[in-house]
Amino acid sequence: VILHRRTASVASTPTDSVLAWLEAVNAGDADAALGRTASDVVIVGPRGTGRGHEVLRAWIGHAGATFATRAVYAGGAAVVVAQHGLWRDAASGAVRGEADVASRFRVVGEQVAEIQRYDELAAALRDAGLTPADVHPH
């Protein structure tokens, strides 16, 4: 089985940018993820809203999160990814939780400028101004 990896030079559409960002997050590579993220990124999650690289770096360092992409929806600068999320304890590697989630991204100039996690795909699509018809192959 050959797996194709996205590289920094490939990210030319908002979808490419988001998938490359997710690859970096899944690898636990904060530097690569931050290289694909606007310095004033807005991050909205179940524990509130934060802004900036340091908030994102801290989250990547402690969340132990990986996301398997199930479907991608895109239009303009908006991208929504339906995912299966898995959260592991950073020290032991033990699974702390897992759930089907959706993440809404706004991309500006090939950089992720806003990220919001949702428990329901329909809400993420609504807030992104997308519909199920906006599904893209990934």
C-alpha positions as CSV (number, residue, x, y, z in Angstrom):
1,V,0.0,0.0,0.0
2,I,1.4,3.4,-1.0
3,L,0.2,6.4,1.0
4,H,0.6,9.8,-0.6
5,R,1.6,12.6,1.7
6,R,0.8,16.2,1.0
7,T,3.8,18.6,1.1
8,A,4.1,22.3,1.7
9,S,4.3,23.1,-2.0
10,V,1.0,21.3,-2.8
11,A,-1.3,23.4,-0.7
12,S,-3.0,25.6,-3.3
13,T,-6.7,25.4,-2.5
14,P,-8.4,25.9,0.9
15,T,-9.1,22.1,1.0
16,D,-5.4,21.3,0.3
17,S,-4.4,23.8,3.1
18,V,-6.8,22.2,5.6
19,L,-5.8,18.6,4.8
20,A,-2.1,19.5,5.1
21,W,-2.9,21.2,8.4
22,L,-4.7,18.1,9.7
23,E,-1.8,15.9,8.6
24,A,0.6,18.0,10.7
25,V,-1.8,18.0,13.7
26,N,-2.2,14.2,13.4
27,A,1.6,13.8,13.4
28,G,1.8,16.0,16.5
29,D,4.0,18.4,14.5
30,A,3.1,21.8,16.1
31,D,5.7,23.6,14.0
32,A,4.3,22.3,10.7
33,A,0.8,23.1,11.8
34,L,1.7,26.6,12.9
35,G,3.4,27.1,9.5
36,R,0.0,26.6,7.9
37,T,-1.8,28.8,10.4
38,A,-2.4,32.5,10.5
39,S,-0.7,34.2,13.5
40,D,-4.0,35.5,14.8
41,V,-6.0,32.3,14.2
42,V,-9.3,32.0,16.1
43,I,-9.8,28.6,17.7
44,V,-13.3,27.7,19.0
45,G,-13.8,24.5,20.9
46,P,-15.9,22.9,23.6
47,R,-13.9,24.8,26.3
48,G,-14.2,28.3,24.8
49,T,-12.5,30.5,22.3
50,G,-8.8,31.3,22.0
51,R,-6.6,33.2,19.5
52,G,-3.1,32.9,18.3
53,H,-0.2,30.5,17.7
54,E,0.6,29.9,21.4
55,V,-3.0,28.7,22.1
56,L,-2.8,26.3,19.2
57,R,0.7,25.1,20.1
58,A,-0.5,24.4,23.7
59,W,-3.6,22.5,22.4
60,I,-1.5,20.3,20.0
61,G,0.9,19.6,22.9
62,H,-1.7,18.4,25.4
63,A,-4.8,17.3,23.5
64,G,-3.2,14.1,22.0
65,A,-5.8,14.4,19.2
66,T,-5.8,12.7,15.9
67,F,-8.6,12.9,13.3
68,A,-9.6,10.5,10.6
69,T,-11.2,12.3,7.7
70,R,-14.6,10.9,6.7
71,A,-15.7,13.6,4.3
72,V,-14.7,17.1,3.1
73,Y,-17.1,19.9,2.1
74,A,-15.8,23.1,0.6
75,G,-16.8,26.3,-1.0
76,G,-14.8,29.6,-1.2
77,A,-12.6,30.0,1.9
78,A,-14.8,27.6,3.9
79,V,-13.9,24.0,4.5
80,V,-15.8,21.5,6.8
81,V,-14.3,18.1,7.6
82,A,-16.4,15.3,9.0
83,Q,-14.0,13.3,11.2
84,H,-13.6,10.6,13.7
85,G,-11.6,12.1,16.6
86,L,-9.4,10.2,19.0
87,W,-7.9,11.8,22.1
88,R,-5.0,10.2,23.9
89,D,-3.2,11.0,27.2
90,A,0.1,12.7,26.2
91,A,2.1,10.7,28.8
92,S,0.6,7.2,28.7
93,G,-0.9,7.1,25.2
94,A,-4.1,5.7,26.7
95,V,-7.3,6.7,24.9
96,R,-9.2,9.5,26.8
97,G,-12.1,9.8,24.4
98,E,-13.3,9.4,20.9
99,A,-16.2,10.8,18.9
100,D,-17.5,11.6,15.5
101,V,-17.1,15.4,15.1
102,A,-16.9,18.1,12.4
103,S,-14.5,20.9,12.1
104,R,-15.1,24.1,10.3
105,F,-12.1,26.0,8.9
106,R,-11.7,29.4,7.2
107,V,-8.7,29.7,5.1
108,V,-7.0,33.0,4.1
109,G,-4.0,33.0,1.7
110,E,-3.4,29.2,2.1
111,Q,-3.4,29.6,5.9
112,V,-5.9,28.3,8.4
113,A,-7.4,31.5,9.9
114,E,-10.3,30.0,12.0
115,I,-11.1,26.6,13.4
116,Q,-14.3,25.5,15.1
117,R,-15.2,22.1,16.3
118,Y,-18.7,20.8,16.3
119,D,-20.5,17.7,17.6
120,E,-22.9,17.8,14.6
121,L,-21.9,18.0,10.9
122,A,-25.2,19.8,10.0
123,A,-24.3,22.7,12.4
124,A,-20.7,23.0,11.0
125,L,-22.1,23.1,7.4
126,R,-24.7,25.7,8.3
127,D,-22.2,28.0,10.0
128,A,-19.8,27.6,7.0
129,G,-22.6,28.4,4.5
130,L,-22.2,25.0,3.0
131,T,-24.6,22.1,2.2
132,P,-24.2,18.3,1.8
133,A,-24.0,19.0,-2.0
134,D,-20.6,20.8,-1.4
135,V,-18.9,17.4,-0.7
136,H,-15.5,17.1,-2.3
137,P,-13.3,14.0,-2.9
138,H,-10.3,13.8,-0.6
